[in-house]
Amino acid sequence: MAQIDIAVGTVYGAAMLVAETLADELERKGHHCSLHEEARLADIDPGRFLLLVSATTGQGDIPPNLQPFASELADKAPWLKGLRYALIAMGDSSYDHFCGAGRRLDGLLQELGATRVIPPLELDATVHDEPEQVALTWLRKWDIQP
């Protein structure tokens, strides 16, 4: 089964709840997950699958606990050809920069040669009272191959 790194950008805990729920489901299916609340570039192995779950703060900003990872990606610009990933962006559509953090991370990963395997899931706090349930439905629509 697949080896999966789950990098989480969270402020109030909703993104962590989504990430933990997905990790439980993936492990139930036989995958091995490593959850990174303070992800760094060194934690991400291009031979593994990357699942990013990120809230959005301020003006579309990446949460403080995921900012060092994003900065390393931007500053070091490693070529990530071969890295396969999926992304969940969380936000509030009543703000101008809805899901801005996830969209920025997605663009950065694509610029660096990573391959997104499924369109990102954007979760709107004004619509989804239980974002982890919406994320589970999204996850069940595709299969991670080792």
C-alpha positions in Angstrom: 0.0 0.0 0.0 1.0 3.7 -0.2 3.2 5.6 2.1 1.5 9.0 2.7 2.8 12.2 4.2 0.0 14.5 5.4 1.1 18.1 5.9 -1.4 20.2 7.9 -1.8 24.0 8.1 -4.2 24.7 10.9 -5.1 27.6 13.2 -8.3 26.7 15.1 -8.1 22.9 14.6 -10.6 22.2 11.8 -7.8 21.4 9.3 -6.2 19.0 11.8 -9.6 17.3 12.4 -9.9 16.8 8.6 -6.3 15.5 8.4 -6.7 13.1 11.3 -10.1 11.8 9.9 -8.5 11.1 6.5 -5.4 9.5 8.1 -7.7 7.1 10.0 -9.5 6.2 6.8 -6.4 5.7 4.8 -4.8 3.6 7.5 -8.0 1.5 7.7 -7.5 0.8 4.0 -4.0 -0.4 4.7 -1.9 2.7 3.8 0.8 4.1 6.1 0.4 7.8 7.1 2.8 10.2 8.7 1.0 13.3 10.0 3.1 16.5 9.9 1.7 19.4 12.0 5.0 21.3 11.6 6.0 20.1 8.2 9.4 20.9 6.8 10.8 20.2 3.3 13.0 17.5 4.8 9.9 15.6 6.0 8.5 15.2 2.5 9.8 12.3 0.5 9.1 12.5 -3.3 8.8 8.7 -3.3 5.8 9.0 -1.0 2.4 10.5 -1.7 1.7 14.0 -0.2 -1.7 15.1 1.1 -1.9 18.7 2.0 -4.7 20.0 4.2 -4.6 23.8 4.8 -6.7 26.4 6.4 -6.5 30.0 5.2 -5.7 33.0 7.5 -5.8 36.7 7.1 -5.5 37.8 3.5 -5.2 34.4 2.0 -2.2 33.5 4.1 -0.7 30.1 4.9 -1.2 29.2 8.6 1.9 29.9 10.7 2.7 26.2 11.4 2.8 25.5 7.6 4.5 28.7 6.6 8.1 27.4 7.1 7.3 24.5 4.7 5.9 26.9 2.1 8.9 29.3 2.5 11.3 26.4 2.0 9.5 25.4 -1.2 9.6 28.9 -2.5 13.2 29.7 -1.4 14.9 26.4 -2.2 12.7 25.7 -5.3 13.5 21.9 -5.3 12.5 20.1 -8.5 9.7 17.8 -7.3 9.1 15.7 -10.4 7.7 12.4 -9.3 6.0 13.8 -6.2 2.3 13.0 -6.4 -0.1 15.0 -4.3 -3.7 15.9 -3.4 -4.8 19.1 -1.6 -7.6 20.2 0.6 -8.0 24.0 0.9 -10.2 25.4 3.7 -11.5 28.9 3.9 -14.5 31.1 4.3 -16.2 32.4 1.1 -17.3 35.6 2.8 -13.6 36.8 2.5 -11.9 38.0 -0.6 -9.1 35.5 -0.5 -11.2 32.3 -0.2 -9.0 29.2 0.1 -6.0 31.4 -0.7 -3.4 29.4 1.2 -4.4 26.1 -0.5 -4.4 27.7 -3.9 -1.0 29.2 -3.3 0.4 25.9 -2.2 -1.1 24.1 -5.1 0.4 26.6 -7.6 3.8 26.4 -6.0 3.8 22.6 -6.1 2.9 22.6 -9.7 5.6 25.1 -10.6 8.1 22.8 -8.9 7.0 19.8 -11.1 4.8 17.9 -8.6 1.8 16.1 -10.1 -1.7 16.7 -8.6 -3.7 13.5 -8.9 -7.2 15.0 -8.4 -8.6 18.5 -8.4 -8.3 20.2 -5.0 -11.2 20.0 -2.6 -12.2 23.5 -1.4 -14.1 23.5 1.9 -16.2 26.6 2.7 -16.7 27.2 6.4 -20.0 29.0 5.6 -21.4 25.9 3.9 -19.7 22.8 5.5 -20.5 22.3 9.2 -18.6 19.0 9.2 -15.7 19.5 6.8 -14.2 16.1 7.7 -17.3 14.3 6.3 -17.1 16.2 3.0 -13.4 15.3 2.9 -14.1 11.6 3.5 -16.6 11.6 0.6 -13.9 13.3 -1.6 -11.3 10.8 -0.5 -13.5 7.8 -1.3 -13.9 8.9 -4.9 -10.3 8.1 -5.8 -7.6 5.6 -4.9 -4.0 6.3 -3.9 -1.7 3.9 -5.7 1.6 3.0 -4.2 
